[in-house]
Amino acid sequence: MIDDDRLAAAVETARLPSRYTRAIRFQYFSTPAHVKEQRRSLVAVIMNNLVIKVANFSSDFPAIQQIRSLVFQSEQGVTVDLEFDGKDEAAAHLLALLDGEPIGTARIRTLDAQTAKIERVAVLKAARGLGIGKSIMVEALALLTQAKMAEAHIHAQTAVQGFYQQLGFEPEGSIFIEADIPHIKMKKRLSQPEV
């Protein structure tokens, strides 16, 4: 159970719109019988107010950078030179906005004419577990399918391997260490849109 101070700090750090603060607080502090229904309601409201867009690099990158800094550097201890590796400008980025506030992101890089890699998938801590990461990934996969890519790759942290498997990614090879965190390569064959 999360205490009041930790929840308040998480909500503040994530800069979630204030109208969600009460619902999130209710989610953590309600009796178990009420939690399931409240969670369904909260997720429905969030999904109705969630926008995932292809980012404009020059205007949106500061928000993307802030999200990735909080998630990867502050939470996971990834160094700045590994997180910001010089490949951002040549990549496409998705930005998730909840009531206009940036709360999640992903980077997509083309590896070759048929293959792309989805990277730097991040959702602010206070907004996790509500389907936002899945929505970002679904959008990324839809964009790759539209672009007629045959395959999507990802280096998944082993702690969230199951999340990617639920999206149809299959592990490939052995676990390896990247940024001092265990990862596994995963890939997914993409179906082509019907013409």
C-alpha positions in Angstrom: 0.0 0.0 0.0 1.3 3.4 -0.9 1.3 6.1 1.8 -0.2 9.6 1.3 3.2 11.3 1.0 4.6 8.9 -1.6 1.4 9.1 -3.7 1.4 12.9 -3.5 5.0 13.1 -4.6 4.4 10.6 -7.4 1.4 12.6 -8.7 3.4 15.9 -8.4 6.4 14.5 -10.2 4.3 13.1 -13.0 2.4 16.4 -13.4 -0.8 14.5 -14.0 -3.7 16.8 -14.5 -5.2 17.6 -11.0 -8.6 16.1 -11.9 -7.0 12.6 -11.9 -5.4 13.1 -8.5 -8.5 12.3 -6.5 -9.3 9.3 -8.7 -5.8 7.9 -8.3 -5.9 8.5 -4.5 -9.2 6.6 -4.4 -7.6 3.8 -6.4 -4.9 3.3 -3.7 -6.9 3.9 -0.6 -10.4 2.4 -1.2 -11.6 -0.8 0.2 -10.8 -3.8 -2.1 -14.5 -4.2 -3.1 -14.5 -0.7 -4.6 -11.0 -0.7 -6.2 -11.8 -2.8 -9.3 -14.8 -0.7 -10.3 -13.0 2.6 -9.6 -10.0 1.4 -11.6 -12.2 0.6 -14.6 -13.8 4.0 -14.4 -10.4 5.7 -14.0 -8.9 3.8 -17.0 -12.0 4.7 -19.2 -11.7 8.4 -18.3 -7.9 8.4 -19.0 -8.3 6.6 -22.3 -11.0 9.1 -23.4 -8.6 12.0 -22.7 -5.3 10.4 -23.9 -3.8 11.6 -27.1 -0.8 9.8 -28.7 0.8 11.8 -31.5 3.9 11.6 -33.7 6.1 14.2 -32.0 7.5 17.3 -33.7 11.1 17.0 -32.8 11.9 20.7 -32.3 8.9 21.6 -30.2 8.2 18.3 -28.4 11.7 17.0 -27.6 12.0 18.9 -24.3 9.0 17.1 -23.0 10.2 13.8 -24.3 13.6 14.5 -22.7 12.0 15.3 -19.3 10.0 12.0 -19.3 13.0 9.9 -20.3 15.2 11.7 -17.7 12.7 10.9 -14.9 12.1 7.3 -15.9 15.5 6.2 -17.1 18.0 8.4 -15.3 16.3 9.2 -12.0 14.5 5.9 -11.5 16.8 3.4 -13.2 20.2 5.1 -12.9 20.9 5.1 -16.7 23.7 7.6 -17.5 22.9 10.6 -19.6 25.3 9.6 -22.4 23.6 6.2 -22.7 20.1 7.6 -22.6 20.7 10.4 -25.0 22.9 8.6 -27.5 22.8 11.0 -30.4 20.2 9.0 -32.3 17.1 11.0 -31.3 17.2 13.5 -34.1 17.1 10.8 -36.8 14.3 8.9 -35.2 10.5 9.3 -35.0 9.1 9.8 -31.6 5.6 9.3 -30.1 4.4 11.5 -27.3 1.4 10.6 -25.0 -0.6 13.5 -23.7 -3.2 13.4 -21.0 -5.3 16.6 -21.1 -2.3 18.2 -22.8 0.3 17.1 -20.3 3.1 14.9 -21.5 3.1 11.5 -19.7 4.7 9.0 -22.0 6.9 8.5 -25.0 8.6 6.0 -27.4 11.3 6.3 -30.0 11.2 4.5 -33.4 14.3 4.0 -35.5 14.5 2.4 -38.9 17.1 -0.4 -39.0 16.7 -1.3 -42.7 14.0 -1.2 -45.4 11.9 -3.9 -43.6 12.9 -3.5 -39.9 12.4 -0.9 -37.2 13.3 -0.8 -33.6 11.0 0.6 -30.9 13.1 2.1 -28.1 12.9 4.3 -25.0 9.3 3.4 -24.2 8.6 5.4 -21.0 5.5 6.3 -18.9 5.7 8.5 -15.9 5.5 6.6 -12.6 2.2 7.9 -11.4 0.5 7.1 -14.7 1.7 3.4 -15.0 -0.6 0.5 -14.9 -3.5 2.3 -16.6 -2.9 1.1 -20.2 -0.9 4.1 -21.4 2.3 2.1 -22.3 0.2 -0.4 -24.2 -1.5 2.4 -26.1 1.8 3.9 -27.0 3.0 0.5 -28.3 -0.2 -0.2 -30.2 0.3 3.2 -32.0 4.0 2.5 -32.7 3.1 -0.9 -34.2 0.3 0.7 -36.3 2.7 3.3 -37.7 5.2 0.6 -38.6 2.5 -1.5 -40.3 1.3 1.5 -42.3 5.0 2.1 -43.3 5.0 -1.5 -44.6 7.7 -2.6 -42.2 7.9 -6.4 -41.9 9.3 -6.6 -38.4 9.6 -4.7 -35.2 12.4 -5.2 -32.8 12.8 -4.2 -29.2 15.4 -4.6 -26.4 13.0 -5.3 -23.5 14.0 -5.0 -19.9 13.4 -8.6 -18.5 11.2 -7.1 -15.8 8.7 -6.1 -18.5 9.2 -9.0 -21.0 5.7 -10.3 -20.3 4.2 -6.9 -21.3 5.8 -7.1 -24.7 4.9 -10.8 -25.1 1.2 -9.8 -24.6 1.7 -7.5 -27.6 3.0 -10.4 -29.7 6.7 -9.9 -29.3 8.8 -13.1 -29.1 12.1 -13.4 -27.2 15.2 -14.1 -29.3 18.6 -15.1 -27.9 19.9 -14.8 -24.4 19.5 -12.2 -21.7 22.2 -9.4 -21.9 23.1 -6.4 -19.9 22.4 -2.9 -21.2 22.9 0.1 -18.9 23.4 -2.3 -16.0 19.9 -3.7 -16.6 19.0 -7.2 -17.8 17.4 -7.1 -21.3 16.3 -9.5 -23.9 16.0 -9.0 -27.7 12.4 -9.5 -28.9 10.8 -9.2 -32.3 7.4 -9.2 -33.8 6.3 -9.9 -37.4 4.0 -7.2 -38.6 0.9 -7.9 -40.8 0.5 -5.7 -43.8 -2.6 -3.5 -44.1 -5.1 -4.6 -46.7 -5.3 -2.5 -49.8 
